[in-house]
């Protein structure tokens, strides 16, 4: 670790010592780059003291890191403010370090990245790269070092990059290339871009070793020295882009030499940033004409009318098939007379494609259009054409361009669709018509179109309705980004329909398009669509309907989810993320594919029925259970007790006020109505007749419900009142007693009263008329069962001889308790 850091620090110091001579001999660097290793070693011998290097090493041990890597190991560390190469995973496949502040790449900054295939370092202030910094990048295919401060190119940088296919070193301040074959080890290179404002010299060895180049980009606007054959090493070139503004203006011979090395009949030539101001500036193009160039493009061209005439003279007789001018600025007074002296039959009749894009052209005279007899492709997009000037350009619809197949007039200020249809009606070979980004806002009811037209693009206009003006022969129709709300016209041969960016509330009726295979209807106001909507499209295979205002209903969500999985007959070919819920509110913003709706939301009626059934069943079960446990009786008794308790409290208040006479009994007798004969025949006479007692005690007073309950009062109140006004409670027990509900009331009221704190707490008196085992007593008579377990009871003897003792015992109990109270 220390050795590696030490080496890195020495390299940094060495770069400082080498900076001055590097700038001093700026024009000779291409000759001296082989000696930079020895210069570096000499500088190391005279470097700073060891302590200073150790301090640098200590400061550099902890470097920056970047964790912005996705699952495919593509790391985007651009615009992160890094001043050094940050550490990333050694499994990275792509590393983007563009637009940072990295000024140098040290030896170990990229070590270990054996999987790296793309390294982007453009837009930094990169001035130094260690000679072995990229030795470990043996699988690198794309390297971008453009827009930096590299003052020279070293072949050691690329010596181990045998897999490199694309290299961009444009716009760096090196002034010379080719003295040393920098790219000689890049045998698989397919794309190469070099040069910039500082490049003034190209030497012959620049492309040595590069044998299969498909595209070459050279920026040499300030080139002053060029060795013939420098760019001719690779043959044939697939595509060449040249920026030679300076040589075309000041050194036509040099420009001619460059063009001679890269021009081949089938190699497209793109000339960028040219200023063709006169005859001298046009002369280098004669080399391209001599080599019978067929494909030529001028991009960002400033040209005069005189230079146009000279260009026509240069191309006189040249079989140019593609002549494209993109971004043209025309200057002059319109003197075209000399053009009539040239024979342009070769260039005018041979070209199959003509593009005049974004050239601010407002008209092409009919006489000029008539020269393109065999034209098949015409692109006049993004110009200043109007309906009137388009009429002149297309010769008022007389069918001059009889072989025209593709016409693109998008991005112009056209307003009349009927005028356009009339102008193209006689173009009997026209198949593709692009009139997008125009000002069409009205579609007439009928139009005339060529019968061969099958591709029509009217996107980006202002149409609000669709009429039978559309040709029925269409196979592809693009009406995207209009103001359409519906589509009701039948197109039997239509295979593709694009309706994105409109105001459709629902899908068009599928029966109108029996042959439709692809439907694009993104960014509308669709709420939903279902399987039945798509079944009307007989042959629909691909659907793009994302970015709409979907209502995530119980029918829509499962259908979309199954379509995303491919379970439906129609494939959703756009991104799954485009299908987002807009309603209901709690699902707003969620992807339809991730929504899970509950049974309550999707089957409310069934859910309510099931819930009601479950509740009914549970209710019945609870009622049966409560009935079996006698809960209802307990509740009734509790209610009666509370009510009687309340009445008793009110009665005490009345008694205290003297509003009602106080009644007092020795005992309240609780018995069954069926046992009334025994009570009236035996119990009452024995206890209430004072003359029959042995000790001449006064007779006992009994409270009997049949005799002493006040008429008109609630029975529970009478029971409660009787218990309150009696010193004792006597229960006459028998089979009839346990079968009587009111006897149970009396028993429970007596029990409540006993433990309510209003009595002395003595138990009740039990008289058993007949044998009554506890097991025969119903469980709901829990109070009676407890009393029989805890209280001594009297049994009515069947033998007459023992009855006297029974009565004496009963009187003794009643009187004894009365005395205690």
Secondary structure, 3 states (H helix, E strand, C coil): CHHHHHHHHHHHHHHHHHHHHHHHCHHHHHHHHHHHHHHHHHHHHCCCCHHHHHHHHHHHCCCCECCCECCCCEEECCCCCCCCCCECCCCCCEEECCCCCCCEECCCCCCCCCCCCEEECCCCCCCEECCCCCCCCCCCCEEECCCCCCCCCCHHHHCCCCCCCEEEEECCCCCEECCCCCCCCCCCCCEEEEECCCCCEECHHHHCCCCCCCEEEEECCCCCEECCCCCCCCCCCCEEEEECHHHHHHCHHHHHHHHHHHCCCCCEEEEECCEECCHHHHCCHHHHHHCCCCEEEEEEEEEEHHHHHHHHHHCCCCCCCEEEEEEEEEECCCCCHHHHHCCCHHHHHHCCEEEEECCCCCCCCHHHHCCCCCCCEEECCCCCCCHHHHHHHCHHHCCCCCCCCEEECCCCCCCCHHHHHHHHCCCCCCCEEECCCCCCCCCCCCCCCCCCCCEEECCCCCCCCCCCCCCCCCCEEECCCCCCCCCCCCCCCCCEEECCCCCCCCCCCHHHCCCCCEEECCCCCCCCCCHHHHHCCCCCCEEECCCCCEECCCCHHHHHHHHHCCCCCCEECCCHHHCEEEECHHHCCCEHHHCCCCHHHHCHHHHHHHHHHHHHHHHHHHHHHHHHCCHHHHHHHHHHHHHHHHHHHHHHHHHHHCCCCCCCEEEEEECCHHHHHHHHHHHHHHHHCHHHCCCCCCCCCEECHHHHCCCCCCHHHHHHHHHHCEEEEEEEECHHHHCCHHHHHHHHHHHHHHCCCCCCCCCCEEEECCCCCHHHCCCCCHHHHHHHHHCCCEECCCCHHHHHHHHHHHHHHHHHHHHHC
